Amino acid sequence: MVIIAVHELGHFLFAKNFDVEVSNFSIGFGPSIFSKKIGETKYAISLIPLGGYVKMVGELDDESGNNPRSYNSKPRWQRILILLAGPGFNFIFGTILVFLSFGVFGIPFPTSKITDIEKDSPAAVAGLKEDDKILEIDGIKVASSAEVIDAISSKKLGGKINLKVARNGLNLNIEVAPKLFNGRPRIGVSFGEMIRIKNFSKSIMAGTNYTVLAISGISNGIYSILTGQIALGNSLSGPVTIVNTGSQIKSSGGWADLLLFVALLNFNLGLINLLPIPILDGGNIATLLVESAIRRPLNQGVKVGLQFVGLALLLGIMIFATYNDISRLLKK
């Protein structure tokens, strides 16, 4: 509900900035559980918490009349900015949450503790075990997985490296001969244990990098789904999984990880709303761009028809996502 409220707040504030009359601001759909009218706008929390909306006077052509404050009386560039503001606020809010997590709780780093070893890898052959913690590589101290990876990547192939490893309270020296994996020297181990390092100045750069990588990763994921590279059934989750996952993250990782999870949900919502699907912000923006190109409004019947198609598509996806959620829970 917070994420939806942020999204709708973007539309609302930009509509107000361009002097568009807003009649309703609702979190959720359906009958109102609570509502209060302040000025010209009715603010409501509604029964079905699966979205929200800002209703602007004149969104439909036949509502416009001669009202200079109606949505459709405004220039198309202003209407596009109003539509972009919703996803934009999600990106801004998500970025703030990342900076808050990194700045207050620290920057997350995987430690040098081994959590998985590939079968028949150099590490397995050398006798490394899960839960071993790599302390030094050829006499150079390491504390994070990134330092381990960088140190091994800088070594030449063909020779062995000496690892100082902590195991059950003892320090062991183990020699490993790296092999080429995906073009870089590797020993075939994974790291999962996380530590957080508090450094406010570094948290700004780390937060920026995290945000860019997160948005890029989600964009690539959406593209892979749309192009069929990833099966929709394996990747689609709905409200049930979101709530369940959020609860698990809060109990295992605390507020720091929960803030990052909510940030990812914001980035997800922002990107999905930019897709050119009727009824979504991206679909409405596409319609306005088409109207700008042909220099006249589209037929009202065509626009209403597109809205119904978009609504049917979103409802179908929501039902499918909820079915996936429940199926996953029943299998556990």
C-alpha positions as CSV (number, residue, x, y, z in Angstrom):
1,M,0.0,0.0,0.0
2,V,2.9,2.3,0.7
3,I,4.4,1.6,-2.7
4,I,1.1,2.2,-4.4
5,A,0.6,5.4,-2.4
6,V,4.0,6.7,-3.5
7,H,3.1,5.9,-7.2
8,E,-0.3,7.7,-7.0
9,L,1.2,10.6,-5.2
10,G,3.4,11.3,-8.2
11,H,0.4,11.5,-10.5
12,F,-1.5,13.6,-7.9
13,L,1.2,16.2,-7.3
14,F,2.0,16.7,-11.0
15,A,-1.7,16.9,-11.8
16,K,-2.0,19.6,-9.1
17,N,1.1,21.3,-10.4
18,F,-0.5,21.7,-13.8
19,D,-3.8,22.8,-12.2
20,V,-5.8,19.6,-13.1
21,E,-8.9,19.0,-10.9
22,V,-8.5,15.7,-9.0
23,S,-11.8,14.3,-7.7
24,N,-10.5,11.0,-6.1
25,F,-7.3,9.7,-4.6
26,S,-7.7,6.0,-3.7
27,I,-5.4,3.4,-2.3
28,G,-7.1,0.1,-3.4
29,F,-10.2,-0.5,-5.5
30,G,-13.8,-1.1,-4.9
31,P,-16.0,0.2,-2.0
32,S,-14.3,2.6,0.4
33,I,-13.4,1.4,3.9
34,F,-12.5,4.9,4.9
35,S,-12.8,8.2,3.0
36,K,-12.5,11.9,3.7
37,K,-13.1,14.8,1.4
38,I,-10.6,17.7,1.7
39,G,-11.2,20.5,-0.7
40,E,-12.2,19.2,-4.1
41,T,-10.6,15.7,-3.6
42,K,-12.0,12.6,-1.9
43,Y,-9.2,10.6,-0.3
44,A,-10.0,6.9,0.3
45,I,-8.7,3.6,1.4
46,S,-10.7,1.0,-0.5
47,L,-11.6,-2.7,0.0
48,I,-9.4,-4.4,-2.6
49,P,-5.7,-3.6,-1.8
50,L,-4.3,-4.5,-5.3
51,G,-3.6,-1.1,-6.7
52,G,-4.9,2.4,-6.5
53,Y,-5.9,5.3,-8.7
54,V,-6.0,9.1,-9.0
55,K,-9.2,10.2,-10.8
56,M,-8.7,13.4,-12.7
57,V,-11.7,15.3,-14.1
58,G,-11.7,15.1,-17.9
59,E,-9.7,11.9,-18.3
60,L,-12.6,10.8,-20.6
61,D,-13.3,13.1,-23.5
62,D,-17.0,13.3,-22.8
63,E,-16.3,14.6,-19.2
64,S,-14.1,17.5,-20.4
65,G,-16.8,20.0,-21.4
66,N,-15.4,23.5,-21.2
67,N,-13.6,23.0,-17.9
68,P,-10.1,24.6,-18.3
69,R,-8.9,22.4,-15.4
70,S,-9.8,19.1,-17.0
71,Y,-7.1,16.6,-17.8
72,N,-7.8,16.5,-21.5
73,S,-7.7,20.3,-21.8
74,K,-4.0,20.3,-20.9
75,P,-1.2,20.1,-23.5
76,R,-0.1,16.5,-24.2
77,W,3.4,17.2,-22.8
78,Q,1.8,18.0,-19.4
79,R,-0.3,14.9,-19.5
80,I,2.8,12.8,-20.4
81,L,4.6,14.3,-17.4
82,I,1.7,13.5,-15.1
83,L,1.8,9.9,-16.3
84,L,5.6,9.6,-16.0
85,A,5.4,11.0,-12.4
86,G,4.0,7.8,-11.0
87,P,6.8,5.5,-12.1
88,G,9.3,8.4,-11.5
89,F,8.2,8.6,-7.8
90,N,8.7,4.8,-7.5
91,F,12.3,5.1,-8.8
92,I,13.0,8.0,-6.5
93,F,11.5,6.3,-3.4
94,G,13.3,3.1,-4.2
95,T,16.6,4.9,-4.5
96,I,16.0,6.7,-1.2
97,L,15.3,3.3,0.5
98,V,18.6,1.9,-0.9
99,F,20.6,4.9,0.4
100,L,18.8,4.6,3.8
101,S,19.6,0.9,4.1
102,F,23.3,1.4,3.1
103,G,23.7,4.6,5.1
104,V,22.0,3.6,8.3
105,F,22.7,-0.2,8.5
106,G,25.9,-0.4,6.4
107,I,26.9,-1.6,2.9
108,P,26.3,-5.3,2.5
109,F,29.3,-7.4,1.5
110,P,29.5,-11.2,1.1
111,T,32.2,-12.5,3.5
112,S,35.0,-14.8,2.4
113,K,33.1,-17.7,4.0
114,I,32.5,-20.5,1.5
115,T,28.9,-21.6,1.3
116,D,29.1,-23.9,-1.7
117,I,31.7,-25.9,-3.7
118,E,31.3,-27.1,-7.3
119,K,31.7,-30.8,-7.8
120,D,35.2,-31.7,-9.3
121,S,36.3,-28.0,-9.1
122,P,39.8,-27.0,-8.1
123,A,38.5,-26.2,-4.6
124,A,36.9,-29.6,-4.2
125,V,40.1,-31.4,-5.5
126,A,42.3,-29.3,-3.0
127,G,40.1,-30.3,-0.1
128,L,38.3,-27.1,0.7
129,K,35.0,-27.5,2.5
130,E,31.8,-25.6,3.0
131,D,32.0,-23.1,6.0
132,D,35.7,-22.7,5.4
133,K,36.7,-19.0,5.7
134,I,39.4,-17.7,3.4
135,L,41.7,-15.4,5.4
136,E,44.7,-14.9,3.1
137,I,45.7,-15.6,-0.6
138,D,49.4,-15.9,-1.1
139,G,50.0,-13.9,2.1
140,I,47.5,-11.1,1.3
141,K,44.6,-10.7,3.7
142,V,41.1,-10.9,2.3
143,A,37.8,-10.3,4.1
144,S,35.1,-10.3,1.4
145,S,34.1,-12.4,-1.5
146,A,35.0,-9.6,-3.9
147,E,38.5,-9.5,-2.5
148,V,38.8,-13.2,-3.0
149,I,37.6,-13.1,-6.5
150,D,39.8,-10.2,-7.5
151,A,42.9,-11.8,-5.9
152,I,42.3,-15.1,-7.7
153,S,41.5,-13.4,-11.0
154,S,44.8,-11.6,-10.9
155,K,46.8,-14.9,-10.7
156,K,48.3,-16.5,-13.8
157,L,47.0,-19.9,-14.8
158,G,49.2,-22.9,-14.5
159,G,50.4,-22.4,-11.0
160,K,49.1,-22.9,-7.5
161,I,47.9,-20.3,-5.0
162,N,48.2,-20.7,-1.2
163,L,45.1,-20.1,0.8
164,K,45.1,-19.6,4.5
165,V,41.7,-21.0,5.7
166,A,39.9,-20.9,9.1
167,R,38.2,-24.2,9.8
168,N,36.7,-25.2,13.2
169,G,39.0,-22.9,15.1
170,L,42.1,-23.9,13.2
171,N,44.1,-22.1,10.5
172,L,45.0,-24.3,7.6
173,N,47.2,-23.7,4.5
174,I,45.7,-25.2,1.3
175,E,47.2,-25.0,-2.2
176,V,44.7,-24.7,-5.1
177,A,45.3,-24.6,-8.8
178,P,42.7,-22.2,-10.4
179,K,41.1,-23.1,-13.7
180,L,39.5,-20.9,-16.4
181,F,35.8,-20.4,-15.8
182,N,34.0,-18.0,-18.2
183,G,37.3,-16.5,-19.3
184,R,38.6,-15.8,-15.8
185,P,40.7,-17.9,-13.3
186,R,38.3,-19.5,-10.7
187,I,38.5,-22.2,-8.0
188,G,34.8,-23.1,-8.1
189,V,33.4,-21.8,-4.8
190,S,30.4,-19.6,-3.9
191,F,29.9,-17.2,-1.0
192,G,26.7,-16.3,0.7
193,E,27.3,-15.1,4.3
194,M,26.8,-11.3,4.5
195,I,28.4,-8.6,6.6
196,R,27.6,-4.9,6.6
197,I,30.3,-2.3,6.6
198,K,29.3,1.2,7.9
199,N,30.9,3.9,5.8
200,F,28.5,6.8,5.0
201,S,30.7,8.3,2.2
202,K,31.1,5.0,0.4
203,S,27.4,4.2,0.9
204,I,26.5,6.9,-1.6
205,M,28.5,5.3,-4.4
206,A,27.5,1.8,-3.4
207,G,23.8,2.8,-3.3
208,T,24.0,4.4,-6.7
209,N,25.7,1.2,-8.2
210,Y,23.1,-1.0,-6.5
211,T,20.2,1.1,-7.9
212,V,21.6,1.1,-11.4
213,L,22.3,-2.7,-11.4
214,A,18.9,-3.4,-9.8
215,I,17.0,-1.4,-12.4
216,S,19.1,-2.9,-15.2
217,G,18.6,-6.4,-13.9
218,I,14.8,-6.1,-13.6
219,S,14.7,-4.5,-17.1
220,N,16.6,-7.5,-18.5
221,G,14.3,-9.9,-16.7
222,I,11.2,-8.2,-18.1
223,Y,12.7,-8.3,-21.6
224,S,13.5,-12.0,-21.2
225,I,10.0,-12.8,-20.1
226,L,8.5,-10.8,-23.0
227,T,10.8,-12.5,-25.5
228,G,10.1,-16.0,-24.2
229,Q,13.6,-16.6,-22.8
230,I,12.2,-17.1,-19.3
231,A,8.9,-19.0,-18.8
232,L,6.2,-16.7,-17.4
233,G,5.0,-19.4,-15.0
234,N,8.5,-19.7,-13.4
235,S,8.9,-15.9,-12.9
236,L,5.5,-14.4,-12.1
237,S,4.6,-13.8,-8.5
238,G,1.7,-11.9,-7.0
239,P,0.7,-10.3,-3.6
240,V,0.8,-13.5,-1.7
241,T,4.4,-14.2,-2.5
242,I,5.4,-10.6,-2.0
243,V,3.9,-10.5,1.5
244,N,5.4,-14.0,2.4
245,T,8.8,-13.1,1.0
246,G,8.8,-9.7,2.8
247,S,7.9,-11.4,6.1
248,Q,10.8,-13.9,5.7
249,I,13.3,-11.2,4.8
250,K,12.3,-9.1,7.8
251,S,12.7,-12.1,10.2
252,S,16.0,-13.2,8.7
253,G,17.7,-10.0,7.5
254,G,16.0,-7.3,9.5
255,W,15.1,-3.8,8.4
256,A,18.2,-3.4,6.3
257,D,17.2,-6.2,3.9
258,L,13.5,-5.4,4.0
259,L,14.3,-1.8,2.9
260,L,16.2,-3.2,-0.1
261,F,13.3,-5.6,-0.9
262,V,10.8,-2.7,-0.9
263,A,13.2,-0.7,-3.1
264,L,13.2,-3.6,-5.6
265,L,9.4,-3.7,-5.6
266,N,9.4,0.1,-6.3
267,F,11.7,-0.4,-9.3
268,N,9.6,-3.3,-10.5
269,L,6.4,-1.4,-10.3
270,G,7.9,1.6,-12.0
271,L,9.3,-0.4,-14.9
272,I,6.2,-2.5,-15.4
273,N,4.0,0.7,-15.5
274,L,6.1,2.0,-18.3
275,L,5.3,-1.0,-20.5
276,P,3.1,0.1,-23.5
277,I,0.1,-1.9,-22.3
278,P,-3.3,-0.2,-22.4
279,I,-4.5,1.0,-19.0
280,L,-0.9,1.3,-17.7
281,D,0.9,4.6,-17.7
282,G,3.1,3.4,-20.6
283,G,0.1,2.5,-22.6
284,N,-1.5,5.9,-22.0
285,I,1.8,7.6,-22.9
286,A,2.0,5.6,-26.1
287,T,-1.6,6.8,-27.0
288,L,-0.6,10.4,-26.4
289,L,2.5,10.0,-28.6
290,V,0.4,8.5,-31.4
291,E,-2.1,11.4,-31.1
292,S,0.8,13.9,-31.3
293,A,2.1,12.1,-34.4
294,I,-1.3,12.2,-36.2
295,R,-2.1,15.6,-34.7
296,R,-5.6,14.6,-33.6
297,P,-7.2,12.6,-30.8
298,L,-7.9,8.9,-31.3
299,N,-11.5,7.9,-31.6
300,Q,-13.0,7.6,-28.1
301,G,-14.4,4.1,-28.9
302,V,-10.9,2.9,-29.8
303,K,-9.4,4.3,-26.6
304,V,-12.2,2.7,-24.4
305,G,-11.7,-0.6,-26.3
306,L,-7.9,-0.5,-25.6
307,Q,-8.6,0.2,-21.9
308,F,-10.9,-2.9,-21.7
309,V,-8.2,-5.0,-23.4
310,G,-5.6,-3.8,-21.0
311,L,-7.8,-4.3,-18.0
312,A,-8.6,-7.9,-19.1
313,L,-4.9,-8.6,-19.6
314,L,-4.0,-7.3,-16.2
315,L,-6.8,-9.2,-14.4
316,G,-5.7,-12.4,-16.2
317,I,-2.1,-11.8,-15.1
318,M,-3.2,-11.1,-11.5
319,I,-5.3,-14.3,-11.4
320,F,-2.4,-16.3,-12.8
321,A,0.1,-14.8,-10.4
322,T,-2.1,-15.5,-7.4
323,Y,-2.6,-19.1,-8.6
324,N,1.2,-19.4,-8.8
325,D,1.6,-18.0,-5.3
326,I,-0.9,-20.4,-3.8
327,S,0.6,-23.4,-5.7
328,R,4.1,-22.6,-4.4
329,L,2.8,-22.4,-0.8
330,L,1.0,-25.7,-1.1
331,K,4.1,-27.4,-2.4
332,K,6.2,-26.4,0.7
